Each structure stands twice: as C-alpha cells, then as structure tokens.
Amino acid sequence: MNRVAILTDIPQNGPTYQTEYGETAPVAETRLGRHTALICAAAHADPRATVRALRDLGATHLWLCESVAALSRLLDSGDVLIPDDYIDGTRGYTYTTYTETAGGYVQQIPAFDPASRDALIQGARAISPRPFTRGVYVCVSPTRLETPAEAAFWARAGAHVAGRFLSPWLTLARELDMHVAVLALVVRDGGQPGQTSSLTTYAPALTAALDALPLPMDQAHG
C-alpha cells in the first residue's frame, strides 16, 4: 500500500516522536481527496530523526512541495517544475544513516522515483497549464536564501531552480527505500526575496498525483 509523506516549507503542527536520532519535527496528517498523507516541515530537528519516523509511520514515499527561486530565464513566478535531477549545494549536515564502519551509499540514478515524477506531472496540470517536466533543482542552505551572486553561480552550473529542503531529507529517505520526488512552485527570481506559498496551493496537484500514483506491484496483482 502506498503512503505518501509530504515535506513542505510551511511550519506544521502535530505530534513529535522520539527516535535514536532525537526528537522529530512535528508530523501531522492531511486529507487530500480520498487520500490521507503525512505532512511535516523541515525544522531544527535532526533530519535523520524525522525521516526515520516517517518511514516507521508507514510512509513509502516522500515528496517535497516547495516554493523555489527561478534561475532560468525560461521560468516565471507561477510556473511549476517537476525536476528530474538535482545538485546538492549544502554543507554541514549528516547526510547518511550508515555508520562509519558499515560504509556504503545509495544509487542516485535516476535522481527521483520515475513513478512519483509521472504522477506529479499529471497532478501539476491541475494548477498549471504548462508544468515543466524536466529541470535541475539546486539545494542551498536551509538557513537563508541564496545571494544574487550564488544564484548566478548555480545558474552557470546548470541549475534551473534553487530550493532549500531537498538535502538531506530526500537523500536520507532513499536510504530507507522510500520513493522521492519534488513538486516545485516558482515564486521569485534567484537572489531576490519572495513569499512562500501555502499547502492549499499545491493541494489540487497533490490530490490528482495521489490518484495517478500506481499501486504497488503486489497490490496491483492481488
């Protein structure tokens, strides 16, 4: 059974959980059409704690819904992008749940779950007449917006939008065999201020995406 968790840039109210990595960010439930999804925001809690709790609560997917900055001249405020690749420009986090003795890594090709991307592309048409179905998301520091110089740097590096919450939350989720993808809404130009959109903006797209998400193989053939 699919159970989707939504990571958002809007603070949430809900219970917290104790894990081996400490206390989680608040985790709530939200109703999206006939579906119930877990929802949380990136917070000061250790990302490993929040992601582990989401998995333990039954989440099979982690989708990031975020207001982002445009780095490409092709993108304007109001455009929707479902990226197919990313650049991790963050630093200073713990990026893995593997111990030093265990080693190991998780394959990042493809960067996002294809089935989740397909579902989000279908869902995005509920809020945008022309969602962009390919592009590169660069994750910058979650503690501040990028500077104009940084925006220009990342644009030259090949990024199309800048956001703050993909890493390490989604990469940690992949270590726990969760399916990850991003629904990005452009709200500002790179290196400029802007207003974060509420989750209600994304709700029609998420509802349609959940309807379009394929059933797991065992359930589809059950």
Summary of the structure (lengths in Angstrom):
residues: 222
radius of gyration: 16.5
end to end distance: 11.3
largest distance: 54.0
contacts: 751
relative contact order: 0.24
helix: 25%
strand: 26%
